[in-house]
């Protein structure tokens, strides 16, 4: 005969254990965990901490009810990627608890005075900072100052690993570059030159992508060569068009890797010399214009860095570091995605008007 199952444990017994651990009455535990009645902040924190230590299998209330201010510093960049990132941030903001206040600031990309002022001088008691910025000595110094003051910092999209940030919420840019090099090498079967176009050389993300691509080509595809210096375009369409057209006229270009935007300049240059569809082209971000280029056979691969995933990762780590969310946020980088003619979607990546 099977043994009878042990009697089900009553909730009151668990409340007694929590009360003993916290040094309060079971009635106080009931008021805290069920969020009814008036309990001091110190008492509330003791009860929740005791419940956490005992591993109570339930969602526990927050120990603080004040507003949590988090700054999100973004560059003044109108490219479709940053439009998608902004839309993703807006969607996430609507799902947050009302006491979580995100302050977005759009800052000039290359103005260290403005950027460091925003880092160092918030207009409120700031609980955390999410930042996307270029990597310069003044920026690093400003971040080290607020980190030393106990403020959690999360870098997003592009990393600044020399500072003790809590987390980097972004893709592995070096591996993204290596992936680009892999596809260029596999698709460009004839010997020739690969043109490397770097969006901005003051952003670590683009430096890492170009370096990763160059390394992969050198290691696995000796029939392809790159110039010693990548072309910097600052995401300017006209500047990109002139640079690409110049290199195409020099001859021998069999592949192009662009770490950022200004894709219209590349497409126009390829079309002008009759090389559209003949030169392998790997770019970044799954955008409506890139889908058009892929469908017409001008662009081969788009590496997408999932802006929504980066926003979610940044917020998870920021809220965890601020003590708002107790569950540890996932470690590691955000996974990037690969798109080609076989898997692009037909509905818009950006809504009309954005």
TORPA-853953 format. One record per atom (N, C-alpha, C): atom name; y negated, x, z. Coordinates in steps of 0.001 Angstrom, whole numbers. Atoms other than C-alpha are relative to their C-alpha. Layout:
BEGIN
 name       Y       X       Z
   CA       Y       X       Z
...
END
This chain:
BEGIN
 name       Y       X       Z
    N    1187     854       0
   CA       0       0       0
    C   -1246     897       0
    N    1199    -831     124
   CA   -3382    1441   -1050
    C    -884    -142    1226
    N     904      36   -1152
   CA   -5778    2368    1692
    C   -1219    -835    -316
    N    1188     837     184
   CA   -8663       3    2201
    C   -1209     881    -250
    N    1191    -805     265
   CA  -11958    1273     777
    C    -880      71    1231
    N     885    -124   -1169
   CA  -14425    2578    3358
    C   -1074   -1070     -43
    N    1041    1029     -17
   CA  -16969      28    4488
    C   -1276     516    -628
    N    1246    -367     664
   CA  -20188       4    2486
    C   -1062     311    1040
    N    1002    -426    -960
   CA  -22939    1832    4243
    C   -1232    -900     -91
    N    1171     858     -10
   CA  -25843    -353    5268
    C   -1259     840    -173
    N    1252    -683     206
   CA  -29370     533    4295
    C    -656     384    1314
    N     637    -266   -1281
   CA  -30481     346    7921
    C     461    1330     586
    N    -509   -1276    -501
   CA  -28243    3313    8777
    C    -741    1158    -671
    N     730   -1034     711
   CA  -29954    5381    6095
    C   -1426      91     549
    N    1350       1    -561
   CA  -33349    4334    7452
    C     -23     702    1366
    N     -78    -650   -1312
   CA  -32220    5490   10928
    C      58    1509    -180
    N    -100   -1434     251
   CA  -31281    8910    9533
    C   -1347     596    -422
    N    1314    -465     443
   CA  -34632    9251    7781
    C    -972      27    1170
    N     896      83   -1160
   CA  -36435    8131   10933
    C     225    1167     953
    N    -310   -1116    -892
   CA  -34625   10761   12996
    C    -519    1317    -569
    N     450   -1241     624
   CA  -35406   13505   10483
    C   -1518     123      -7
    N    1463      -9      82
   CA  -39075   12491   10247
    C    -675    -123    1355
    N     590     183   -1323
   CA  -39549   11819   13951
    C    -850   -1253     104
    N     722    1273     -48
   CA  -40685    8233   13391
    C    1005   -1116     255
    N    -889    1138    -222
   CA  -39276    4746   13957
    C     561    -506   -1323
    N    -534     606    1226
   CA  -37004    2971   11444
    C    -974    -994    -625
    N     972     953     543
   CA  -39736     343   11099
    C   -1049     712    -853
    N     965    -774     774
   CA  -42161    3040    9909
    C     616     443   -1327
    N    -700    -372    1231
   CA  -39581    4259    7390
    C      21   -1174    -968
    N     -43    1200     844
   CA  -39234     697    6109
    C   -1361    -251    -642
    N    1335     247     537
   CA  -43012     335    5697
    C    -360    1020   -1088
    N     327   -1034     981
   CA  -43298    3654    3824
    C     801    -175   -1286
    N    -854      36    1200
   CA  -40320    3324    1471
    C    -136   -1288    -790
    N     195    1269     704
   CA  -40972    -298     659
    C   -1473    -294    -244
    N    1433      68     264
   CA  -44729     309     498
    C    -638   -1296     476
    N     652    1160    -598
   CA  -45802   -2440    2837
    C    -504     396    1387
    N     586    -343   -1291
   CA  -48064   -2148    5839
    C    -803    1279     -70
    N     890   -1149     -48
   CA  -50553     529    6831
    C     679    1163     725
    N    -576   -1215    -573
   CA  -49237    4051    7454
    C    -932    1153    -356
    N     885   -1129     269
   CA  -51294    7231    7766
    C     599     903   -1080
    N    -449    -896    1070
   CA  -51135    9775    4937
    C     972    1053     527
    N    -881   -1022    -574
   CA  -49562   12396    7242
    C    1375    -569     306
    N   -1281     636    -312
   CA  -46875    9976    8436
    C     776    -309   -1274
    N    -628     347    1275
   CA  -46193    8845    4877
    C     651    1237    -620
    N    -529   -1232     583
   CA  -45716   12435    3739
    C    1237     470     762
    N   -1173    -396    -801
   CA  -43294   13178    6605
    C    1222    -824    -371
    N   -1129     881     316
   CA  -41134   10159    5751
    C     551     315   -1392
    N    -455    -269    1371
   CA  -41014   10877    2019
    C     689    1356     -72
    N    -622   -1328       5
   CA  -40240   14554    2641
    C    1390     -52     614
    N   -1321     138    -628
   CA  -37383   13614    4997
    C     972    -699    -936
    N    -861     725     945
   CA  -36006   11156    2421
    C     436     903   -1144
    N    -349    -937    1066
   CA  -36138   13849    -249
    C    1061     986     474
    N    -953    -977    -533
   CA  -34296   16335    1960
    C    1380    -616     211
    N   -1285     681    -195
   CA  -31586   13748    2688
    C     593    -502   -1312
    N    -529     412    1309
   CA  -31214   12993   -1026
    C     131   -1501    -140
    N     -56    1456     105
   CA  -31993    9280    -773
    C       4    -408   -1477
    N    -138     346    1419
   CA  -30851    7762   -4108
    C    -899   -1171    -412
    N     934    1048     401
   CA  -33980    5762   -4891
    C   -1308     657    -428
    N    1320    -494     370
   CA  -37431    6162   -6403
    C    -882     -50    1232
    N     808     -82   -1206
   CA  -39694    7339   -3610
    C   -1474    -170    -342
    N    1428     197     245
   CA  -43363    6414   -3287
    C    -748    1319      -1
    N     837   -1183      -3
   CA  -46117    8900   -3896
    C    -614     191    1391
    N     585    -278   -1307
   CA  -47537   10629    -840
    C   -1520      81     -55
    N    1454     -53     127
   CA  -51080   10653   -2204
    C    -464   -1128    -897
    N     524    1098     797
   CA  -53150    7791   -3538
    C   -1371     301    -585
    N    1271    -357     590
   CA  -56275    9694   -4595
    C     135     228   -1496
    N     -14    -263    1428
   CA  -57247   10243   -8220
    C     420    1444    -258
    N    -448   -1322     409
   CA  -55566   13198   -9910
    C    -683     327   -1327
    N     774    -365    1184
   CA  -57941   14838  -12403
    C     649    1185    -704
    N    -591   -1068     809
   CA  -56389   16907  -15191
    C    -838     161   -1257
    N     746    -294    1222
   CA  -58425   18587  -17912
    C     965     338   -1133
    N    -716    -387    1218
   CA  -57049   18814  -21450
    C   -1044     574    -946
    N     971    -688     842
   CA  -59039   21386  -23419
    C     616     270   -1364
    N    -512    -113    1367
   CA  -58534   21224  -27190
    C   -1076     581    -910
    N     993    -541     934
   CA  -60208   23001  -30114
    C    -599   -1099    -878
    N     607     903     976
   CA  -62650   21216  -32394
    C     603     316   -1359
    N    -770    -291    1201
   CA  -60167   21191  -35247
    C     404   -1332    -624
    N    -221    1300     645
   CA  -59962   18330  -37741
    C    1234     -34    -878
    N   -1196       9     832
   CA  -56695   19318  -39408
    C     937   -1131     427
    N    -896    1113    -339
   CA  -54017   16595  -39549
    C     889     267    1207
    N    -828    -264   -1177
   CA  -51895   18389  -36950
    C    -740    -379    1271
    N     739     310   -1227
   CA  -54616   18142  -34323
    C    -368   -1481      72
    N     154    1456     -28
   CA  -55250   14545  -35351
    C    1256    -647     583
    N   -1256     535    -539
   CA  -51584   13837  -34653
    C     129     317    1483
    N     -60    -382   -1406
   CA  -51783   15751  -31361
    C    -903    -913     837
    N     929     872    -717
   CA  -54815   13692  -30307
    C     551   -1414     114
    N    -606    1336     -59
   CA  -53071   10430  -31216
    C    1123     -43    1023
    N   -1090     -61    -967
   CA  -50049   11520  -29196
    C    -510      28    1423
    N     596     -57   -1331
   CA  -52242   12327  -26208
    C    -540   -1373     400
    N     529    1333    -294
   CA  -53937    8928  -26443
    C    1122    -973     353
    N   -1133     883    -321
   CA  -50582    7154  -26491
    C     549     294    1393
    N    -534    -368   -1310
   CA  -49385    9100  -23465
    C    -941    -415    1125
    N     973     378   -1014
   CA  -52601    8416  -21552
    C     141   -1468     394
    N    -128    1434    -257
   CA  -52001    4676  -21867
    C    1212    -328     859
    N   -1211     249    -780
   CA  -48616    5031  -20150
    C     -54     602    1397
    N      93    -651   -1298
   CA  -49824    7019  -17154
    C    -440    -962    1086
    N     501     721   -1163
   CA  -50412    5678  -13664
    C   -1528      55     -22
    N    1472      33      65
   CA  -54096    4586  -13412
    C    -685    1082     827
    N     663   -1017    -825
   CA  -54767    7198  -10742
    C      56    1384    -628
    N     -18   -1263     744
   CA  -53950    9998  -13229
    C   -1115     -59   -1034
    N    1154      14     902
   CA  -57214   10758  -15011
    C      20    1260    -859
    N      37   -1120     934
   CA  -57035   12947  -18117
    C   -1394      80    -619
    N    1318    -228     581
   CA  -60349   14418  -19240
    C     168     879   -1236
    N    -114    -792    1228
   CA  -60266   15521  -22879
    C   -1339     638    -340
    N    1188    -682     496
   CA  -62754   18095  -24098
    C     370     732   -1286
    N    -206    -689    1270
   CA  -63001   19342  -27677
    C   -1034    1115    -103
    N     869   -1172    -117
   CA  -64421   22856  -27708
    C      -9     806   -1295
    N      33    -878    1183
   CA  -65583   25218  -30479
    C    1119    1032      77
    N   -1200    -836     -10
   CA  -62596   27302  -31516
    C    -273    1454     384
    N     244   -1429    -183
   CA  -64294   30707  -31282
    C   -1126     305     978
    N    1120    -206    -916
   CA  -67010   30233  -28624
    C     521     239    1413
    N    -563    -322   -1308
   CA  -65762   32063  -25529
    C    -878    -482    1152
    N     885     467   -1071
   CA  -68836   31091  -23505
    C     282   -1457     345
    N    -269    1426    -223
   CA  -68174   27380  -23955
    C    1399    -196     570
    N   -1393     156    -442
   CA  -64412   27744  -23482
    C     151     429    1454
    N    -154    -482   -1382
   CA  -64647   29815  -20288
    C    -767    -875     984
    N     751     898    -877
   CA  -67307   27499  -18862
    C     825   -1253     304
    N    -839    1191    -213
   CA  -64981   24520  -19365
    C    1178     311     916
    N   -1116    -391    -864
   CA  -62147   26428  -17675
    C    -469     173    1443
    N     437    -418   -1341
   CA  -64196   27649  -14720
    C    -813   -1049     755
    N     965     884    -663
   CA  -66619   24792  -14007
    C     251   -1477    -286
    N    -202    1453     151
   CA  -65083   21319  -13952
    C   -1016    -765     847
    N     980     819    -721
   CA  -67383   18516  -12798
    C     638    -862    1087
    N    -750     792    -977
   CA  -64776   17166  -10352
    C    1061     921     583
    N   -1098    -787    -583
   CA  -61987   18420   -8126
    C    1202    -129    -928
    N   -1045      34    1020
   CA  -59445   19328  -10781
    C    1344     379     605
    N   -1347    -253    -513
   CA  -55723   19191  -10029
    C     834     853    -935
    N    -776    -774     958
   CA  -54491   20868  -13200
    C    -737     130   -1314
    N     658    -299    1274
   CA  -55414   22219  -16615
    C    1042     186   -1089
    N    -795    -186    1218
   CA  -53746   21845  -20018
    C    -955     529   -1057
    N     968    -649     883
   CA  -55316   24139  -22588
    C     641     496   -1287
    N    -347    -573    1292
   CA  -55028   24962  -26276
    C   -1207     814    -449
    N    1142    -856     304
   CA  -57232   27943  -27074
    C     468    1318    -580
    N    -353   -1317     512
   CA  -57368   31295  -28733
    C     170     975    1168
    N    -382    -975   -1023
   CA  -56183   34378  -26847
    C    -974    1166     -39
    N     971   -1088     -84
   CA  -59124   36609  -25912
    C    -121     443    1454
    N     140    -529   -1362
   CA  -59984   38755  -22880
    C    -817    -925     905
    N     749     912    -878
   CA  -62692   36375  -21532
    C     788   -1259     360
    N    -809    1190    -283
   CA  -60347   33390  -21843
    C    1093     328    1009
    N   -1046    -396    -942
   CA  -57538   35255  -20077
    C    -580     185    1401
    N     621    -214   -1311
   CA  -59897   36288  -17277
    C    -353   -1323     675
    N     352    1304    -567
   CA  -61124   32717  -16811
    C    1238    -733     499
    N   -1239     664    -423
   CA  -57575   31375  -16663
    C     567     670    1254
    N    -500    -693   -1197
   CA  -56555   34058  -14153
    C    -804    -400    1233
    N     845     380   -1139
   CA  -59495   33031  -11952
    C     428   -1344     571
    N    -361    1320    -530
   CA  -58507   29352  -11707
    C    1445     -10     502
    N   -1381     -99    -476
   CA  -54828   30249  -11348
    C      25     624    1390
    N      75    -639   -1324
   CA  -55700   32537   -8422
    C    -521    -962    1064
    N     512    1015    -918
   CA  -57479   29565   -6856
    C    1027   -1097     282
    N   -1073     950    -253
   CA  -54197   27645   -6917
    C     120   -1116   -1006
    N     -33    1070     992
   CA  -54750   25559  -10015
    C    1116     229   -1016
    N   -1054    -161    1015
   CA  -51702   24971  -12259
    C    -574     -86   -1410
    N     455     -54    1389
   CA  -52322   25862  -15902
    C    1204    -101    -916
    N   -1037     143    1022
   CA  -50182   24752  -18849
    C    -641     304   -1342
    N     468    -254    1358
   CA  -50748   26263  -22286
    C     775    -900    -959
    N    -624     923     945
   CA  -50023   23963  -25230
    C    -309     442   -1427
    N      69    -335    1424
   CA  -49426   24636  -28963
    C      64    1511    -218
    N      13   -1466     125
   CA  -50252   28361  -28626
    C     -38     598    1396
    N    -187    -512   -1357
   CA  -49325   30499  -25639
    C    -948    1161     319
    N     692   -1187    -510
   CA  -51163   33070  -23512
    C     875     527    1137
    N    -997    -363   -1016
   CA  -48208   34646  -21684
    C    -460    1057     996
    N     474   -1017    -939
   CA  -50257   37414  -20027
    C    -554    -595    1290
    N     468     642   -1232
   CA  -51524   34866  -17475
    C    1171    -757     627
    N   -1102     646    -723
   CA  -49336   33247  -14818
    C     -69   -1515    -133
    N       4    1453     212
   CA  -49349   29802  -16403
    C    1315    -604     468
    N   -1186     706    -484
   CA  -46897   27204  -15113
    C    1024    -144   -1110
    N    -921     273    1098
   CA  -45442   26492  -18534
    C    -752     113   -1316
    N     515      62    1357
   CA  -45974   26866  -22257
    C     649   -1189    -691
    N    -498    1207     664
   CA  -45613   23473  -23984
    C    -237     143   -1500
    N     131    -212    1439
   CA  -45029   24390  -27606
    C    1294     534    -577
    N   -1204    -497     657
   CA  -42524   25627  -30131
    C      86    1517     151
    N    -176   -1448      82
   CA  -41098   29136  -30354
    C    -539     418   -1363
    N     656    -275    1266
   CA  -43534   30316  -33015
    C     625    1173    -748
    N    -667   -1121     668
   CA  -41744   33592  -33697
    C    1249    -489    -738
    N   -1193     543     659
   CA  -38536   31673  -34461
    C    -367    -925   -1150
    N     458     828    1123
   CA  -40485   29226  -36613
    C    -298     889   -1199
    N     267    -938    1081
   CA  -41698   32199  -38646
    C    1270     575    -590
    N   -1280    -510     491
   CA  -38177   33600  -38866
    C     699   -1065    -858
    N    -593    1096     779
   CA  -37002   30193  -40094
    C    -654     -90   -1374
    N     702      -7    1286
   CA  -39672   30250  -42792
    C     500    1150    -871
    N    -502   -1143     750
   CA  -38530   33732  -43811
    C    1403    -223    -534
    N   -1372     299     436
   CA  -34933   32545  -43978
    C      -2    -873   -1250
    N       6     907    1146
   CA  -35745   29694  -46351
    C    -629     657   -1230
    N     588    -704    1137
   CA  -38038   31814  -48518
    C    1026     952    -608
    N    -982    -959     485
   CA  -35337   34469  -48750
    C    1173    -645    -714
    N   -1131     687     630
   CA  -32567   31993  -49594
    C    -387    -648   -1328
    N     410     742    1196
   CA  -34599   30119  -52205
    C    -598     902   -1076
    N     594    -924     974
   CA  -36426   33043  -53849
    C    1044    1057    -365
    N   -1138    -869     334
   CA  -33475   34702  -55565
    C    -408    1233    -807
    N     449   -1143     797
   CA  -35492   37033  -57814
    C    -854     937     857
    N     847    -936    -747
   CA  -37120   40230  -56450
    C   -1485    -290    -235
    N    1435     227     162
   CA  -40838   39976  -55837
    C    -734      37    1320
    N     882     -19   -1163
   CA  -43703   39577  -53387
    C     -13   -1363     689
    N     198    1208    -790
   CA  -44028   37054  -50583
    C   -1402      60     582
    N    1379      56    -479
   CA  -47604   36051  -49821
    C     -20    -667    1373
    N      90     514   -1362
   CA  -48192   35593  -46076
    C   -1438    -421     277
    N    1327     547    -252
   CA  -51148   33348  -45227
    C     -82    -391    1469
    N     165     234   -1439
   CA  -52272   33391  -41600
    C   -1239    -859     224
    N    1118     908    -234
   CA  -54437   30493  -40489
    C   -1117     673     790
    N     995    -664    -863
   CA  -56218   32318  -37636
    C     676    1158     728
    N    -585   -1170    -647
   CA  -55561   35812  -36352
    C    -391     133    1465
    N     322     -28   -1430
   CA  -57127   35058  -32959
    C     850    -983     797
    N    -924     902    -685
   CA  -54438   32483  -32161
    C    1387     628     -10
    N   -1292    -664    -115
   CA  -51178   33921  -30879
    C    1080    -716    -821
    N   -1026     751     730
   CA  -49146   31135  -32497
    C     122     480   -1439
    N     -41    -398    1406
   CA  -50117   32214  -36015
    C     432    1457    -161
    N    -441   -1397      39
   CA  -49669   35916  -35303
    C    1522      74     149
    N   -1443     -12    -235
   CA  -46155   35217  -33982
    C     761    -558   -1199
    N    -685     571    1170
   CA  -45245   33058  -36988
    C      63    1012   -1135
    N      30    -985    1088
   CA  -46335   35687  -39499
    C     924    1166     310
    N    -865   -1113    -395
   CA  -44573   38449  -37555
    C    1467    -386    -115
    N   -1391     451      90
   CA  -41376   36399  -37336
    C     486     -82   -1432
    N    -376     100    1418
   CA  -41367   35699  -41066
    C     195    1390    -600
    N     -72   -1367     541
   CA  -42031   39334  -41926
    C    1288     698     474
    N   -1198    -639    -556
   CA  -39217   40492  -39609
    C    1261    -535    -656
    N   -1191     598     612
   CA  -36686   38041  -41052
    C     180     471   -1444
    N     -94    -458    1389
   CA  -37499   39019  -44629
    C     460    1449     -64
    N    -365   -1425      13
   CA  -37223   42728  -43824
    C    1464     205     381
    N   -1367    -165    -485
   CA  -33904   42300  -42017
    C    1048    -531    -964
    N   -1060     696     742
   CA  -32105   39961  -44379
    C    -212     -67   -1511
    N     273     205    1433
   CA  -33798   39956  -47799
    C    -782    1192    -561
    N     688   -1221     464
   CA  -34584   43483  -49031
    C    -574    -115   -1404
    N     549     157    1351
   CA  -35340   42184  -52521
    C   -1416    -584      26
    N    1340     570    -130
   CA  -38572   40662  -51159
    C    -889     921     823
    N     943    -860    -711
   CA  -41667   42544  -50001
    C   -1249    -812     350
    N    1248     630    -429
   CA  -44857   41548  -48160
    C   -1089    1053      62
    N    1128    -916    -209
   CA  -48312   43077  -48090
    C    -101     346    1478
    N     112    -462   -1389
   CA  -49154   45022  -44921
    C    -798    -967     856
    N     840     935    -734
   CA  -51797   42485  -43923
    C     127   -1405    -576
    N       8    1389     440
   CA  -51536   38706  -44036
    C   -1430    -427    -318
    N    1307     535     373
   CA  -54416   36776  -45612
    C    -432   -1018    1047
    N     525     964    -975
   CA  -56563   34967  -43023
    C    -920    -988    -725
    N     773    1021     723
   CA  -58027   31650  -44264
    C    -813    -912     908
    N     706     864    -955
   CA  -59303   29894  -41080
    C     139   -1477    -371
    N    -277    1376     413
   CA  -57782   26688  -42529
    C   -1063    -545    -949
    N    1019     408     955
   CA  -60569   26619  -45119
    C     630    -120   -1393
    N    -679     264    1266
   CA  -59361   25061  -48389
    C    -507     917   -1116
    N     551    -834    1074
   CA  -61740   26948  -50704
    C     379    1467     173
    N    -355   -1396    -272
   CA  -61105   30292  -49016
    C    1474     238    -299
    N   -1439    -118     260
   CA  -57355   29688  -49204
    C     274     -12   -1503
    N    -193      95    1452
   CA  -57570   28704  -52872
    C    -355    1317    -685
    N     415   -1262     629
   CA  -59463   31866  -53824
    C     998    1116     289
    N    -922   -1077    -380
   CA  -57087   34133  -51899
    C    1334    -129    -732
    N   -1300     205     658
   CA  -53917   32583  -53331
    C    -117     227   -1506
    N     191    -172    1447
   CA  -55299   32475  -56877
    C     -95    1478    -359
    N     127   -1439     237
   CA  -56224   36156  -56657
    C    1368     679       9
    N   -1317    -630    -103
   CA  -52699   37118  -55561
    C     929    -456   -1114
    N    -837     480    1091
   CA  -51028   34928  -58167
    C    -355     706   -1303
    N     428    -692    1217
   CA  -53087   36587  -60884
    C     430    1462      15
    N    -525   -1367     -91
   CA  -51994   40001  -59572
    C    1433      65    -503
    N   -1366      91     498
   CA  -48472   38880  -60387
    C    1052     362    1026
    N   -1148    -372    -823
   CA  -45048   39207  -58821
    C     227    -867    1218
    N    -175     854   -1178
   CA  -45449   36439  -56211
    C    1146    -977    -263
    N   -1134     922     131
   CA  -42141   34603  -55747
    C      91    -951    1190
    N     -48     864   -1177
   CA  -42774   33053  -52312
    C   -1319       8     744
    N    1210     132    -821
   CA  -45594   31807  -50075
    C     398    -609    1337
    N    -137     609   -1330
   CA  -45555   31193  -46332
    C   -1390    -145     585
    N    1295     300    -605
   CA  -48611   29516  -44803
    C     236    -457    1433
    N    -245     305   -1415
   CA  -48716   29474  -40992
    C    -821   -1183     505
    N     862    1083    -468
   CA  -51371   26744  -40816
    C    -248   -1037   -1076
    N     331    1072     938
   CA  -53249   24338  -43053
    C    -711     574   -1235
    N     688    -320    1265
   CA  -55561   24441  -46153
    C     965     -36   -1176
    N   -1036      67    1029
   CA  -52569   23449  -48285
    C    -530    -425   -1364
    N     543     412    1301
   CA  -54733   21840  -50969
    C    -409    1212    -828
    N     378   -1214     710
   CA  -56007   25307  -51819
    C    1180     689    -637
    N   -1215    -613     556
   CA  -52480   26616  -52321
    C     501    -805   -1192
    N    -510     856    1077
   CA  -51415   23638  -54425
    C    -849     124   -1255
    N     895    -108    1151
   CA  -54492   23893  -56654
    C     166    1343    -707
    N    -194   -1321     596
   CA  -53950   27636  -57187
    C    1307      70    -780
    N   -1298      11     687
   CA  -50281   27158  -58076
    C     -84    -792   -1303
    N     116     849    1185
   CA  -51155   24372  -60491
    C    -839     691   -1081
    N     915    -615     971
   CA  -53955   26385  -62140
    C     690    1065    -844
    N    -679   -1060     762
   CA  -51655   29253  -63121
    C    1372    -443    -507
    N   -1279     513     491
   CA  -48702   27007  -63967
    C    1202     429     812
    N   -1094    -481    -845
   CA  -46623   28205  -61010
    C     520   -1057     961
    N    -468    1056    -901
   CA  -46151   24861  -59215
    C    1479    -273    -240
    N   -1433     211     114
   CA  -42442   24439  -58501
    C     771    1251    -376
    N    -659   -1242     365
   CA  -41720   28017  -59577
    C     -74    1039    1110
    N     146    -883   -1150
   CA  -42922   29812  -56433
    C     464    -741    1244
    N    -481     625   -1233
   CA  -41091   29038  -53180
    C   -1162     -89     983
    N    1129     207    -919
   CA  -43540   27562  -50659
    C     504    -671    1275
    N    -328     548   -1315
   CA  -42903   27025  -46952
    C   -1299    -124     787
    N    1216     243    -766
   CA  -45672   25461  -44856
    C     310    -599    1353
    N    -143     553   -1342
   CA  -46282   23878  -41470
    C    -538   -1422      77
    N     295    1384    -389
   CA  -46424   20281  -40250
    C     416    -988   -1078
    N    -389    1072     893
   CA  -45019   17118  -41732
    C   -1170    -977     -90
    N    1204     783     227
   CA  -48130   15473  -43119
    C     168    -812   -1271
    N     -96     850    1191
   CA  -48702   12812  -45757
    C    -223     816   -1276
    N     241    -823    1191
   CA  -50124   15370  -48189
    C    1170     944    -249
    N   -1155    -876     182
   CA  -47219   17717  -47563
    C    1198    -772    -544
    N   -1077     808     578
   CA  -44808   14888  -48268
    C    -195    -134   -1509
    N     275      96    1435
   CA  -46511   14436  -51651
    C     383    1290    -707
    N    -322   -1289     621
   CA  -46173   18152  -52389
    C    1507     226     -52
    N   -1458    -156     -25
   CA  -42509   18131  -51348
    C     650    -900   -1040
    N    -589     938     950
   CA  -41734   15058  -53434
    C    -229     431   -1449
    N     275    -435    1370
   CA  -43379   16562  -56511
    C     601    1380    -291
    N    -692   -1260     203
   CA  -41466   19828  -55992
    C    -866    1232     113
    N     890   -1161    -145
   CA  -44471   22064  -55249
    C     272     739    1301
    N    -370    -585   -1290
   CA  -43693   22647  -51551
    C    1480    -220     233
    N   -1442     114    -219
   CA  -40096   23323  -50551
    C     351    -459    1414
    N    -360     253   -1402
   CA  -40034   23217  -46727
    C   -1270    -171     823
    N    1061     140   -1001
   CA  -42350   21931  -43982
    C     629     137    1382
    N    -448    -191   -1377
   CA  -41789   23177  -40422
    C    -941    -794     897
    N     831     897    -812
   CA  -43028   20511  -38018
    C     189     320    1471
    N    -103    -421   -1398
   CA  -43864   21382  -34396
    C     -95   -1160     982
    N    -152    1162    -886
   CA  -43629   17826  -32993
    C   -1132    -105    1023
    N    1129      78    -939
   CA  -47095   17252  -31452
    C     241    -962    1157
    N    -297     920   -1097
   CA  -45864   14248  -29441
    C     873     674    1050
    N    -868    -706    -935
   CA  -43141   16394  -27906
    C    -760    1028     820
    N     791    -986    -732
   CA  -45685   19060  -26967
    C    -867    -674    1064
    N     808     743    -976
   CA  -47946   16503  -25269
    C     848    -432    1182
    N    -883     472   -1071
   CA  -45038   15044  -23293
    C     416    1165     891
    N    -393   -1170    -782
   CA  -43863   18503  -22229
    C   -1148     475     886
    N    1157    -462    -773
   CA  -47370   19512  -21129
    C    -281    -923    1179
    N     279     959   -1072
   CA  -47884   16324  -19117
    C    1084      41    1077
    N   -1080     -60    -983
   CA  -44472   16537  -17466
    C    -181    1188     936
    N     155   -1191    -837
   CA  -45109   20068  -16250
    C   -1273     -59     830
    N    1244     114    -759
   CA  -48694   19334  -15212
    C     180    -941    1187
    N    -178     981   -1073
   CA  -47722   16259  -13184
    C     986     506    1051
    N    -932    -589    -957
   CA  -44809   18092  -11613
    C    -690    1067     842
    N     709   -1054    -727
   CA  -47029   21047  -10675
    C   -1030    -575     969
    N     982     647    -874
   CA  -49592   18654   -9182
    C     657    -786    1133
    N    -705     746   -1031
   CA  -46904   17000   -7045
    C      68   -1480    -238
    N     -41    1434     308
   CA  -47236   13629   -8761
    C    1420    -422    -355
    N   -1385     264     407
   CA  -43723   13797  -10262
    C     883    1014     699
    N    -865    -892    -764
   CA  -40944   15223   -8100
    C    1107     616    -853
    N   -1091    -512     834
   CA  -38271   15615  -10793
    C    -479    1183    -818
    N     427   -1164     779
   CA  -38479   19093  -12360
    C     -52    -309   -1495
    N     134     208    1438
   CA  -39680   19073  -15957
    C     950     932    -748
    N    -925    -845     768
   CA  -37339   20450  -18667
    C    -621    1352    -331
    N     457   -1338     328
   CA  -37608   24185  -19223
    C     153     260   -1504
    N    -172    -389    1397
   CA  -37814   25933  -22559
    C   -1104    -531    -892
    N    1007     398     972
   CA  -39883   25443  -25678
    C     345   -1346    -621
    N    -211    1242     750
   CA  -40308   22286  -27738
    C     714     347   -1306
    N    -748    -285    1225
   CA  -37866   22129  -30641
    C    -825    -398   -1223
    N     679     356    1239
   CA  -39398   22263  -34101
    C     990    -629    -976
    N    -826     749     943
   CA  -38125   20222  -37057
    C    -231     516   -1414
    N      57    -483    1381
   CA  -37392   21083  -40681
    C      60   -1196    -947
    N      16    1082     981
   CA  -38311   18734  -43541
    C      38     567   -1412
    N     -69    -346    1420
   CA  -37464   18944  -47221
    C      64   -1310    -780
    N      13    1221     820
   CA  -37169   16483  -50113
    C    1079    -995     411
    N   -1110     890    -361
   CA  -33933   15082  -48657
    C    -274    -846    1233
    N     141     738   -1265
   CA  -35350   13869  -45325
    C   -1438    -369     371
    N    1351     477    -329
   CA  -39099   13152  -45561
    C      21   -1523      52
    N      54    1457    -108
   CA  -39944    9611  -44544
    C   -1098    -543    -916
    N     953     598     949
   CA  -41932    7203  -46693
    C   -1197    -634     680
    N    1156     585    -663
   CA  -44173    5568  -44090
    C    -961    1093     448
    N    1027   -1027    -249
   CA  -47449    7370  -43202
    C     236     749    1298
    N     -43    -816   -1215
   CA  -47512   10206  -40706
    C   -1289    -149     803
    N    1258     316    -657
   CA  -51147    9380  -39923
    C    -480   -1345    -502
    N     500    1318     384
   CA  -52545    5860  -39879
    C   -1265     148    -825
    N    1190     -30     836
   CA  -55265    5058  -42398
    C   -1248     118     879
    N    1248    -169    -747
   CA  -58686    6170  -41234
    C      31    1164     964
    N     -82   -1140    -934
   CA  -57370    9095  -39103
    C      76    1288    -805
END
